[in-house]
Every structure is written in structure tokens, then in C-alpha cells.
Amino acid sequence: MKRKPTRASAEARTTYHISSVSQRYNIHPQTLRLYEREGLLQPSRSDGNTRLYTDEDLKRLEIILALIRDLGVNLAGVEVILNMRQKIERIEAEVSAFLEYVRVEFASGREEEFERKRQSLVPLSPRKMVKFDRGE
């Protein structure tokens, strides 16, 4: 099942041939080729132009199969969902980078001040509400 690393990868990665992937996920090889034609999967190629699927490709295939088999989503819907997932991941990365930038710029050189403020806060335990009658 496991094959040699591709020439395109900088580090050694495990790759799988289309036959082993189709057996593993109980789908026809033509289905995998269809997913590639539709742009849902993009396996790398060997020197002999054989499709080689990486672990990342298999994770993406599992998402595709879950959408199709479990939720009944058609291929166009799968494409939209995968594109939205990519956009969300990109936005999350940008927000994280921005928050890190703000943290570094805002707090740099002022760590002691923030620590003093944090320690000066007095923790309060929740109190039970007591009804008070003024007696008037």
C-alpha cells in the first residue's frame, strides 16, 4: 500500500496508488478520477504519470466522502463547502497573525505594567442574593 516519496516533495512523504486508495475507501478508481477532474482532489504524479495520494489527499477524500455519503451533498455542493473551508482557514490564520502582531506591538516593553494590573485584581466569590426589607 505505502509507496516511495514523490520527487516533488522536499521531505519524504508517504504516498498511495489509486488502487490502494480505492480499496481502502471502498470506491471505484473512476470515482477518484472524477473527483480529480472536478477539482476536488489533486494527487501528485510519479515519473510514470501515476496518481500518488498523500495523507493530506486522504484526509480531504474523507471529508468529501462524508459530505456525499452521510449528508447527501452533490459534487457542486462539495466544491462550495471545500472552498468555504479554505477561506475560513485562511481568515483564521490572518486573524491569528493580526492578534499576535497587536499583542507584540501593544505589550512589548510593558509586561511589568500588565502583570501588576493582573495581580492587583481582587477575586470575588459569587454572593447569594439577600432580599432586604426596609420596613417602611
C-alpha positions as a LaTeX table, in Angstrom:
\begin{tabular}{lrrr}
\hline
Residue & $x$ (\AA) & $y$ (\AA) & $z$ (\AA) \\
\hline
Met1 & 0.00 & 0.00 & 0.00 \\
Lys2 & 2.60 & 2.56 & 1.00 \\
Arg3 & 4.83 & 3.78 & $-1.78$ \\
Lys4 & 8.04 & 5.72 & $-2.18$ \\
Pro5 & 8.20 & 9.51 & $-1.69$ \\
Thr6 & 7.49 & 11.70 & $-4.71$ \\
Arg7 & 10.24 & 13.65 & $-6.40$ \\
Ala8 & 8.34 & 16.91 & $-5.90$ \\
Ser9 & 8.39 & 16.73 & $-2.11$ \\
Ala10 & 11.21 & 18.29 & $-0.15$ \\
Glu11 & 10.86 & 15.77 & 2.64 \\
Ala12 & 9.93 & 12.11 & 2.43 \\
Arg13 & 6.15 & 11.66 & 2.37 \\
Thr14 & 4.12 & 8.50 & 2.23 \\
Thr15 & 2.09 & 8.15 & $-0.94$ \\
Tyr16 & $-0.56$ & 5.68 & $-2.07$ \\
His17 & $-1.55$ & 4.42 & $-5.51$ \\
Ile18 & $-5.09$ & 4.82 & $-6.78$ \\
Ser19 & $-5.82$ & 1.09 & $-6.40$ \\
Ser20 & $-4.92$ & 1.01 & $-2.72$ \\
Val21 & $-6.92$ & 4.19 & $-2.05$ \\
Ser22 & $-9.98$ & 2.84 & $-3.86$ \\
Gln23 & $-9.81$ & $-0.41$ & $-1.87$ \\
Arg24 & $-9.25$ & 1.39 & 1.42 \\
Tyr25 & $-12.30$ & 3.64 & 0.98 \\
Asn26 & $-14.43$ & 1.13 & $-0.96$ \\
Ile27 & $-14.86$ & 3.36 & $-4.02$ \\
His28 & $-14.20$ & 2.74 & $-7.69$ \\
Pro29 & $-10.96$ & 4.18 & $-9.17$ \\
Gln30 & $-13.09$ & 6.01 & $-11.75$ \\
Thr31 & $-14.75$ & 7.87 & $-8.88$ \\
Leu32 & $-11.35$ & 9.09 & $-7.73$ \\
Arg33 & $-10.57$ & 10.18 & $-11.29$ \\
Leu34 & $-13.92$ & 12.02 & $-11.40$ \\
Tyr35 & $-13.08$ & 13.84 & $-8.16$ \\
Glu36 & $-9.78$ & 14.87 & $-9.73$ \\
Arg37 & $-11.48$ & 16.09 & $-12.94$ \\
Glu38 & $-13.93$ & 18.11 & $-10.84$ \\
Gly39 & $-11.00$ & 19.68 & $-8.97$ \\
Leu40 & $-11.94$ & 18.20 & $-5.60$ \\
Leu41 & $-8.70$ & 16.19 & $-5.32$ \\
Gln42 & $-5.28$ & 16.98 & $-6.72$ \\
Pro43 & $-2.99$ & 13.97 & $-6.31$ \\
Ser44 & 0.63 & 14.33 & $-7.29$ \\
Arg45 & 2.09 & 12.31 & $-10.14$ \\
Ser46 & 5.02 & 9.93 & $-10.34$ \\
Asp47 & 7.63 & 9.93 & $-13.09$ \\
Gly48 & 5.40 & 7.46 & $-14.95$ \\
Asn49 & 2.38 & 9.80 & $-14.55$ \\
Thr50 & 0.76 & 7.55 & $-11.94$ \\
Arg51 & $-1.52$ & 9.24 & $-9.41$ \\
Leu52 & 0.03 & 9.34 & $-5.94$ \\
Tyr53 & $-2.18$ & 10.27 & $-3.00$ \\
Thr54 & $-0.63$ & 11.75 & 0.15 \\
Asp55 & $-2.03$ & 11.64 & 3.68 \\
Glu56 & $-3.38$ & 15.18 & 3.13 \\
Asp57 & $-5.18$ & 13.96 & $-0.01$ \\
Leu58 & $-6.69$ & 11.11 & 2.01 \\
Lys59 & $-7.93$ & 13.50 & 4.71 \\
Arg60 & $-9.57$ & 15.62 & 2.02 \\
Leu61 & $-11.08$ & 12.49 & 0.44 \\
Glu62 & $-12.53$ & 11.50 & 3.82 \\
Ile63 & $-14.22$ & 14.91 & 4.07 \\
Ile64 & $-15.57$ & 14.56 & 0.52 \\
Leu65 & $-16.92$ & 11.07 & 1.21 \\
Ala66 & $-18.52$ & 12.16 & 4.50 \\
Leu67 & $-20.28$ & 15.02 & 2.73 \\
Ile68 & $-21.50$ & 12.79 & $-0.09$ \\
Arg69 & $-22.33$ & 9.60 & 1.81 \\
Asp70 & $-23.52$ & 10.93 & 5.16 \\
Leu71 & $-25.06$ & 14.26 & 4.24 \\
Gly72 & $-26.13$ & 13.63 & 0.64 \\
Val73 & $-24.31$ & 16.66 & $-0.76$ \\
Asn74 & $-23.77$ & 16.67 & $-4.53$ \\
Leu75 & $-20.38$ & 17.40 & $-6.15$ \\
Ala76 & $-21.16$ & 21.08 & $-6.72$ \\
Gly77 & $-22.10$ & 21.43 & $-3.06$ \\
Val78 & $-18.93$ & 19.63 & $-2.00$ \\
Glu79 & $-16.88$ & 22.08 & $-4.05$ \\
Val80 & $-18.60$ & 25.06 & $-2.42$ \\
Ile81 & $-18.14$ & 23.61 & 1.08 \\
Leu82 & $-14.44$ & 22.84 & 0.50 \\
Asn83 & $-13.84$ & 26.34 & $-0.88$ \\
Met84 & $-15.56$ & 27.87 & 2.15 \\
Arg85 & $-13.44$ & 25.72 & 4.47 \\
Gln86 & $-10.29$ & 27.00 & 2.76 \\
Lys87 & $-11.45$ & 30.60 & 3.09 \\
Ile88 & $-12.28$ & 30.13 & 6.76 \\
Glu89 & $-8.87$ & 28.58 & 7.44 \\
Arg90 & $-7.15$ & 31.46 & 5.63 \\
Ile91 & $-9.17$ & 34.06 & 7.56 \\
Glu92 & $-8.42$ & 32.30 & 10.86 \\
Ala93 & $-4.71$ & 32.37 & 10.05 \\
Glu94 & $-4.89$ & 36.08 & 9.17 \\
Val95 & $-6.77$ & 36.90 & 12.38 \\
Ser96 & $-4.27$ & 34.92 & 14.45 \\
Ala97 & $-1.37$ & 36.73 & 12.79 \\
Phe98 & $-3.07$ & 40.08 & 13.39 \\
Leu99 & $-3.75$ & 39.30 & 17.05 \\
Glu100 & $-0.15$ & 38.23 & 17.53 \\
Tyr101 & 1.03 & 41.47 & 15.91 \\
Val102 & $-1.25$ & 43.54 & 18.17 \\
Arg103 & $-0.09$ & 41.61 & 21.22 \\
Val104 & 3.56 & 42.16 & 20.39 \\
Glu105 & 3.15 & 45.84 & 19.47 \\
Phe106 & 0.85 & 46.73 & 22.36 \\
Ala107 & 2.52 & 44.80 & 25.14 \\
Ser108 & 6.18 & 44.99 & 24.19 \\
Gly109 & 8.15 & 46.71 & 26.93 \\
Arg110 & 5.09 & 46.94 & 29.16 \\
Glu111 & 4.96 & 43.39 & 30.54 \\
Glu112 & 5.57 & 44.54 & 34.12 \\
Glu113 & 2.69 & 47.01 & 33.95 \\
Phe114 & 0.29 & 44.34 & 32.70 \\
Glu115 & 1.47 & 41.89 & 35.34 \\
Arg116 & 0.94 & 44.48 & 38.11 \\
Lys117 & $-2.57$ & 45.17 & 36.86 \\
Arg118 & $-3.34$ & 41.48 & 36.67 \\
Gln119 & $-2.13$ & 40.90 & 40.24 \\
Ser120 & $-3.98$ & 43.94 & 41.59 \\
Leu121 & $-7.34$ & 42.49 & 40.74 \\
Val122 & $-9.16$ & 41.09 & 43.75 \\
Pro123 & $-11.00$ & 37.85 & 43.12 \\
Leu124 & $-14.59$ & 37.88 & 44.37 \\
Ser125 & $-16.65$ & 34.83 & 45.05 \\
Pro126 & $-20.27$ & 34.86 & 43.93 \\
Arg127 & $-22.61$ & 36.07 & 46.67 \\
Lys128 & $-26.07$ & 34.83 & 47.37 \\
Met129 & $-28.76$ & 37.41 & 46.81 \\
Val130 & $-30.45$ & 38.52 & 50.02 \\
Lys131 & $-33.79$ & 40.24 & 50.00 \\
Phe132 & $-33.71$ & 43.32 & 52.18 \\
Asp133 & $-36.91$ & 44.75 & 53.59 \\
Arg134 & $-36.64$ & 48.42 & 54.56 \\
Gly135 & $-39.55$ & 48.15 & 56.96 \\
Glu136 & $-41.28$ & 51.31 & 55.79 \\
\hline
\end{tabular}
